[in-house]
Amino acid sequence: MLVMRRAMRWMWAVTALPLALGAASAGARGGAEGPPPPAGPPVGRAWPVGVRPPVLRGWEPPATVYGPGHRGVDLGAAPGAPVRAVAAGRVSYAGRVAGRGVVSVALTGTDLRTTYEPVTATVEKGQEVAAGEVVGTVEPGGAHCGARSCVHWGLLRGDAYLDPVLLLPPWLVNAGPSRLLPVLGVPLPEG
């Protein structure tokens, strides 16, 4: 029964992801109608840095297109740490913007793209990357997170910013301690 509940939760999460991305897009545009969500957005297979990096600042959508907010997620990462593509795609930009290294990956089969900064790129524009492939390394001295070193991870559909954590499967986002489950069909010892 427990396995069935977990499977149903997972199926709900996979089904709800396209709807959540569509709702997030409308919210990021100040309630305006945005393009419909993709039929099946890619689900990331790993965090861009580390196994389970600390989230220093979460996604805070702006109330209006030009309003204040945080259009991505800041993940704690040491300078020089590898930065990986969350999902497969083609590098749409690898260079410097306002003095910071930026890598942007257009996700295969969607109108979505992820961004990573400050990153020293190890890929070039037009290069195909697989999920989990290294696209660069964390640059030292980034001012985005103050005294801490971090990677700012973003997700966009056109000009609309979305919560990039929505690309990750629920088990990866909400990873808790491992639990042993009972083995069905094996009698318990008496005593």
C-alpha positions in Angstrom: 0.0 0.0 0.0 2.8 2.4 0.9 4.5 1.7 -2.4 1.3 2.4 -4.3 0.9 5.7 -2.5 4.4 6.7 -3.4 3.9 5.7 -7.0 0.7 7.8 -7.1 2.4 10.8 -5.6 5.2 10.5 -8.1 2.7 10.3 -11.0 0.8 13.3 -9.6 4.1 15.3 -9.5 5.0 14.4 -13.1 1.5 15.2 -14.3 1.4 18.5 -12.3 4.9 19.8 -13.5 3.7 21.1 -16.9 0.8 22.8 -15.2 3.0 24.3 -12.5 5.4 25.6 -15.2 2.5 27.2 -17.0 1.1 28.8 -13.9 4.6 30.1 -12.9 5.0 31.6 -16.3 1.7 33.5 -16.0 2.6 34.7 -12.5 6.1 35.8 -13.6 4.4 38.0 -16.2 2.2 39.7 -13.7 -0.8 37.5 -14.5 -0.6 38.0 -18.3 -1.4 35.0 -20.5 1.9 33.4 -21.5 2.6 30.7 -24.0 1.2 27.3 -23.1 3.4 25.0 -21.1 5.4 22.4 -23.0 3.8 19.1 -23.4 6.5 17.3 -21.4 9.3 19.5 -20.0 12.5 17.7 -19.3 13.0 16.7 -15.7 16.5 17.4 -14.4 18.6 14.5 -13.1 20.8 16.4 -10.7 21.4 19.8 -9.1 23.7 22.1 -11.1 26.3 22.0 -8.3 27.0 19.4 -5.7 24.7 16.6 -4.5 22.3 18.6 -2.5 23.7 22.2 -2.3 22.4 24.7 0.2 19.8 27.0 -1.2 21.1 30.5 -0.1 18.1 32.3 -1.6 15.1 30.9 -3.3 13.0 32.0 -6.3 10.9 35.1 -5.6 8.7 36.0 -8.6 8.2 39.7 -9.2 4.7 41.1 -8.9 5.1 42.8 -12.3 7.5 42.2 -15.3 9.9 44.9 -14.1 9.2 44.6 -10.4 11.6 43.6 -7.6 12.1 39.9 -7.0 14.7 37.1 -7.3 14.5 35.6 -10.7 16.4 32.3 -9.9 17.9 30.3 -7.1 21.2 30.9 -5.4 23.0 27.6 -4.6 26.1 27.6 -2.3 29.1 26.3 -4.2 32.9 26.6 -3.7 35.0 28.5 -6.3 36.2 26.1 -8.9 33.4 23.6 -8.3 32.0 22.0 -11.5 28.7 23.4 -12.8 26.5 20.8 -14.6 23.7 21.1 -17.1 20.5 20.1 -15.3 18.9 18.8 -18.5 20.0 18.0 -22.1 20.2 20.9 -24.6 22.2 23.2 -26.7 24.4 26.0 -25.3 22.8 29.2 -26.5 25.3 31.5 -24.8 28.7 31.1 -23.1 30.5 34.3 -22.3 30.6 37.4 -20.1 27.7 39.7 -19.1 28.4 42.7 -16.9 31.8 41.2 -16.0 30.4 37.8 -14.9 30.6 34.5 -16.7 27.3 33.2 -17.9 26.3 29.9 -19.5 22.8 29.5 -21.0 21.4 26.1 -22.2 18.3 25.9 -24.4 16.6 22.6 -23.3 16.0 20.0 -25.9 12.4 19.8 -27.2 11.1 22.8 -25.2 11.0 26.6 -25.3 12.8 26.7 -22.0 16.4 27.7 -21.2 18.5 27.5 -18.0 21.2 30.0 -17.0 24.1 29.6 -14.7 26.3 32.4 -13.3 29.0 33.4 -12.3 30.6 30.5 -14.3 33.8 30.2 -16.3 32.5 28.3 -19.3 34.1 25.0 -20.5 31.6 24.8 -23.4 31.0 26.9 -26.5 27.8 28.4 -28.1 26.1 25.8 -30.2 27.5 22.8 -28.4 25.1 20.0 -27.4 25.3 19.0 -23.7 23.8 16.0 -21.9 22.1 16.2 -18.5 24.8 16.2 -15.9 27.5 17.3 -18.3 29.9 19.9 -16.9 29.4 23.3 -18.6 31.8 25.3 -16.5 33.2 26.0 -13.0 32.1 28.4 -10.3 34.0 31.7 -10.6 35.7 33.1 -7.4 34.7 36.4 -6.0 31.1 36.7 -7.4 29.4 39.6 -5.7 25.9 38.1 -6.2 25.8 36.3 -2.8 27.9 38.7 -0.8 30.7 37.1 1.1 29.5 33.6 0.2 30.3 31.8 -3.1 27.3 30.7 -5.1 25.8 29.9 -8.5 22.7 31.8 -9.6 20.6 29.2 -11.5 17.7 30.5 -13.6 15.0 29.2 -15.8 13.3 31.1 -18.6 10.5 30.7 -21.2 11.0 33.5 -23.6 11.4 36.6 -21.3 9.4 35.1 -18.4 11.4 33.8 -15.5 10.3 30.5 -13.8 11.3 28.6 -10.7 14.2 26.4 -11.9 13.6 23.9 -9.0 10.5 22.8 -10.9 12.8 21.0 -13.3 14.0 18.6 -10.6 12.1 15.5 -9.6 10.4 15.7 -6.2 12.5 13.0 -4.7 15.6 15.0 -5.4 14.2 18.3 -4.0 12.7 16.8 -0.9 15.3 14.2 -0.2 15.1 13.1 3.4 16.7 10.3 5.4 16.5 6.8 4.0 13.8 4.6 5.4 13.7 0.8 5.4 10.4 -0.6 4.3 9.0 -3.9 5.4 9.5 -6.9 3.1 6.1 -8.2 2.1 5.4 -11.9 2.4 8.1 -12.6 5.0 6.7 -13.6 8.4 7.9 -11.7 11.4 9.9 -13.6 13.9 8.0 -14.5 17.0 9.3 -13.6 20.4 
